[in-house]
Amino acid sequence: MGKLLPQKVWTLQKDALRQIGKCAVEHSVLACLENMISIKEFLCRQPEELIGMTEGIEGIGMTFDFGHANTIGMVNDFLPYVHRANHIHIHDNHGMSDEHLPLGAGSINWDKVGKTITANYSGVVVIEGRSAEEAKTSLAVFRRCFV
């Protein structure tokens, strides 16, 4: 039904976020909505949509996931908005699915992403991975690119 009533889905989602935001404020935390992977029916795949969904809602922030952004070819589209992120997740993939590969094992240009994030963002960056060994690989790329 959501495909037939996209404005209704948008409104329901915003209403739900207002309720979540109110609870977040009551508990002195920030609840963040994350950009989604390449599934056509999902909301918040593009940066403008994520911003539009969250802006003006107290207690709600944004998590930018650059692995997710790569599944829809939008890594570069998120970079100009990095300063507006409240939280960032990084992992790699080849742009087709959410593989959660170590940094450098997929197709994301971590030199460009790292420099942009470092210059425009001062919050937490979470390296997502599948094992301690992959975490070591990602950490080495992180230390080289996020300077």
PyMOL commands that set and color helices and strands:
alter all, ss='L'
color gray80, all
select helices_A, chain A and resi 6-26+47-54+66-70+75-84+110-120+132-145
alter helices_A, ss='H'
color red, helices_A
select strands_A, chain A and resi 31-34+60-65+87-90+125-127
alter strands_A, ss='S'
color yellow, strands_A
deselect
rebuild
show_as cartoon
